[in-house]
Amino acid sequence: MEHTTTTSVQEGRDVLAASGKQIDQWMANSIDWSHFPPHLTEAARYSVLGGGKRLRPALVIQCCNAVGGDTDAALASAAALEFVHCFSLVHDDLPALDNDELRRGQPTLHVHAGEAMAILAGDLMLAMAFGFLADAPCEPTVRTLLVGELARGTSDMVAGQVYDTLGGLPEGLTPIDQVRLVHLNKTGALIKAACRMGAMCGGADAESLDSVTRYGDAMGLMFQVVDDLLDITQSAQHVGKATGKDAANGKRTYPGVLGEAACRDEVARLRTEAVMAVSNLGDAADPLVGLANLMAIRTQ
Amino acid sequence: MEHTTTTSVQEGRDVLAASGKQIDQWMANSIDWSHFPPHLTEAARYSVLGGGKRLRPALVIQCCNAVGGDTDAALASAAALEFVHCFSLVHDDLPALDNDELRRGQPTLHVHAGEAMAILAGDLMLAMAFGFLADAPCEPTVRTLLVGELARGTSDMVAGQVYDTLGGLPEGLTPIDQVRLVHLNKTGALIKAACRMGAMCGGADAESLDSVTRYGDAMGLMFQVVDDLLDITQSAQHVGKATGKDAANGKRTYPGVLGEAACRDEVARLRTEAVMAVSNLGDAADPLVGLANLMAIRTQ
């Protein structure tokens, strides 16, 4: 049932590249920036069109396809997810939060355009994301579901940022449960939302939506475990953002709690969990399998 | 056709108080904060439940009523508007923007809870606002319109903040047109959105929606002209936020461009424009007339 990992990693790369091209095209052609101040537009475009893996849009598109939907039905939602993701990076990078100066190999937005502009451009991106959903090419009932899903995913992501930056975790959790709670919110919530929104755009039934949801849960957690590993094993130049920061900031991380070897086992386990979750969707889920395999071995 | 101003100012006060009570009750009872970190919840509640005129929720509710809708249909949208308004105040007050320490007579959120929390709590409020609309008690088609309207209003408001804080106005505008463009976006966009969303919740036909839109345009501009006047004539203690800041920051304002006397004429003109815009709605628009009269003479 499952592809060999080697074949499928390449499929993941192809899927990511193809989806990335589709979403970049949509964002370049479909967004009307004309009524915004030019420097606000420039700041938002700098952040949104400045590269990135485009994983979340790829998940929206591929989850839509996996349940039988057309890519066209998913593009507005895919753009919405990428806008929310980029907004969250811009605000997370601010001096009052992570104070990062490098993102995707470029100066972060507040370094490029100033702190006030970074705050406001982030706000704009979040509002625009919901605007895309209001015009999404699907039934109004589905649009409403998409809005609810994105609002929940964004709120949970913000909660995760708070846990990560300002603490406040519930008492009595073990260290590993603390890390998991932070990451389920900070990274997992939007990745799960991407998967679910894609499935909704594709008209998924309850069973398919459940499969895709479990896939999204596993992918979100795996993404962050890998991210934590990259933070301790890779150079900033390679990853495109500062590394070694988690330890320096005393943040609890997967490798810090489990050790590096157990983290690699956890990645393998989560990859399998993701792949198994969508096995009932058959060949249509091959691109999702490819993305899971690719994300398990990514080095950036 | 039009009430005497004296009677109707009292009606405006009553309307504002009654709507304020309804929306505070909805926000206290209907919002589930349980899955957020406690200090994030505290920060957002500090900002949202910390008083304020509640003008925007009142406009949502009264515009809904004015076109024949029930208040219950408008409350989720009213809360959404107030959340977006409060988020915008929190971010606008940040050190990188207006650097204000006083808001509604209390320390601003970043003074109260720190800058990181203020940024993140603002983000949360904006996301939650759209979540309210996803669950609003109306037809999915209407919900979709509400989301589009709020996204547009928020985006335009952010554009206004950029003009106000970072410049970038189109070249060739006269000083008064510059001020107007700033304020139509910064303050007017959300006030207009409040009016239109209320009318949509109430099932307005195209003609009523147009009336309410013109009312909202006039109210938004009037609100800001009065705000500019208060900035030069009132104490911070009375208004509940720093005053005299516009001149100190070299910002273009209505009084700065037109002079104080002409500003008062402009307020009178806009009040009449607002009142006339909804005259075709008959007695049902009396509360809107009251709000216009009250807002024209407010001192806080």
Boltz contact constraints between the chains, C-beta under 6 A:
constraints:
  - contact:
      token1: [A, 36]
      token2: [B, 159]
      max_distance: 6.0
  - contact:
      token1: [A, 37]
      token2: [B, 159]
      max_distance: 6.0
  - contact:
      token1: [A, 37]
      token2: [B, 162]
      max_distance: 6.0
  - contact:
      token1: [A, 37]
      token2: [B, 163]
      max_distance: 6.0
  - contact:
      token1: [A, 37]
      token2: [B, 168]
      max_distance: 6.0
  - contact:
      token1: [A, 39]
      token2: [B, 168]
      max_distance: 6.0
  - contact:
      token1: [A, 40]
      token2: [B, 162]
      max_distance: 6.0
  - contact:
      token1: [A, 91]
      token2: [B, 119]
      max_distance: 6.0
  - contact:
      token1: [A, 96]
      token2: [B, 115]
      max_distance: 6.0
  - contact:
      token1: [A, 96]
      token2: [B, 116]
      max_distance: 6.0
  - contact:
      token1: [A, 97]
      token2: [B, 116]
      max_distance: 6.0
  - contact:
      token1: [A, 115]
      token2: [B, 96]
      max_distance: 6.0
  - contact:
      token1: [A, 116]
      token2: [B, 96]
      max_distance: 6.0
  - contact:
      token1: [A, 116]
      token2: [B, 97]
      max_distance: 6.0
  - contact:
      token1: [A, 116]
      token2: [B, 165]
      max_distance: 6.0
  - contact:
      token1: [A, 119]
      token2: [B, 91]
      max_distance: 6.0
  - contact:
      token1: [A, 120]
      token2: [B, 158]
      max_distance: 6.0
  - contact:
      token1: [A, 120]
      token2: [B, 161]
      max_distance: 6.0
  - contact:
      token1: [A, 120]
      token2: [B, 162]
      max_distance: 6.0
  - contact:
      token1: [A, 123]
      token2: [B, 158]
      max_distance: 6.0
  - contact:
      token1: [A, 124]
      token2: [B, 155]
      max_distance: 6.0
  - contact:
      token1: [A, 124]
      token2: [B, 158]
      max_distance: 6.0
  - contact:
      token1: [A, 126]
      token2: [B, 126]
      max_distance: 6.0
  - contact:
      token1: [A, 127]
      token2: [B, 151]
      max_distance: 6.0
  - contact:
      token1: [A, 127]
      token2: [B, 154]
      max_distance: 6.0
  - contact:
      token1: [A, 127]
      token2: [B, 155]
      max_distance: 6.0
  - contact:
      token1: [A, 128]
      token2: [B, 155]
      max_distance: 6.0
  - contact:
      token1: [A, 130]
      token2: [B, 130]
      max_distance: 6.0
  - contact:
      token1: [A, 130]
      token2: [B, 147]
      max_distance: 6.0
  - contact:
      token1: [A, 130]
      token2: [B, 151]
      max_distance: 6.0
  - contact:
      token1: [A, 131]
      token2: [B, 151]
      max_distance: 6.0
  - contact:
      token1: [A, 134]
      token2: [B, 144]
      max_distance: 6.0
  - contact:
      token1: [A, 134]
      token2: [B, 147]
      max_distance: 6.0
  - contact:
      token1: [A, 134]
      token2: [B, 148]
      max_distance: 6.0
  - contact:
      token1: [A, 134]
      token2: [B, 151]
      max_distance: 6.0
  - contact:
      token1: [A, 140]
      token2: [B, 140]
      max_distance: 6.0
  - contact:
      token1: [A, 140]
      token2: [B, 141]
      max_distance: 6.0
  - contact:
      token1: [A, 140]
      token2: [B, 144]
      max_distance: 6.0
  - contact:
      token1: [A, 141]
      token2: [B, 140]
      max_distance: 6.0
  - contact:
      token1: [A, 143]
      token2: [B, 144]
      max_distance: 6.0
  - contact:
      token1: [A, 144]
      token2: [B, 134]
      max_distance: 6.0
  - contact:
      token1: [A, 144]
      token2: [B, 140]
      max_distance: 6.0
  - contact:
      token1: [A, 144]
      token2: [B, 143]
      max_distance: 6.0
  - contact:
      token1: [A, 147]
      token2: [B, 130]
      max_distance: 6.0
  - contact:
      token1: [A, 147]
      token2: [B, 134]
      max_distance: 6.0
  - contact:
      token1: [A, 147]
      token2: [B, 147]
      max_distance: 6.0
  - contact:
      token1: [A, 148]
      token2: [B, 134]
      max_distance: 6.0
  - contact:
      token1: [A, 151]
      token2: [B, 127]
      max_distance: 6.0
  - contact:
      token1: [A, 151]
      token2: [B, 130]
      max_distance: 6.0
  - contact:
      token1: [A, 151]
      token2: [B, 131]
      max_distance: 6.0
  - contact:
      token1: [A, 151]
      token2: [B, 134]
      max_distance: 6.0
  - contact:
      token1: [A, 154]
      token2: [B, 127]
      max_distance: 6.0
  - contact:
      token1: [A, 155]
      token2: [B, 124]
      max_distance: 6.0
  - contact:
      token1: [A, 155]
      token2: [B, 127]
      max_distance: 6.0
  - contact:
      token1: [A, 155]
      token2: [B, 128]
      max_distance: 6.0
  - contact:
      token1: [A, 158]
      token2: [B, 120]
      max_distance: 6.0
  - contact:
      token1: [A, 158]
      token2: [B, 123]
      max_distance: 6.0
  - contact:
      token1: [A, 158]
      token2: [B, 124]
      max_distance: 6.0
  - contact:
      token1: [A, 159]
      token2: [B, 36]
      max_distance: 6.0
  - contact:
      token1: [A, 159]
      token2: [B, 37]
      max_distance: 6.0
  - contact:
      token1: [A, 161]
      token2: [B, 120]
      max_distance: 6.0
  - contact:
      token1: [A, 162]
      token2: [B, 37]
      max_distance: 6.0
  - contact:
      token1: [A, 162]
      token2: [B, 40]
      max_distance: 6.0
  - contact:
      token1: [A, 162]
      token2: [B, 120]
      max_distance: 6.0
  - contact:
      token1: [A, 163]
      token2: [B, 37]
      max_distance: 6.0
  - contact:
      token1: [A, 165]
      token2: [B, 116]
      max_distance: 6.0
  - contact:
      token1: [A, 168]
      token2: [B, 37]
      max_distance: 6.0
  - contact:
      token1: [A, 168]
      token2: [B, 39]
      max_distance: 6.0
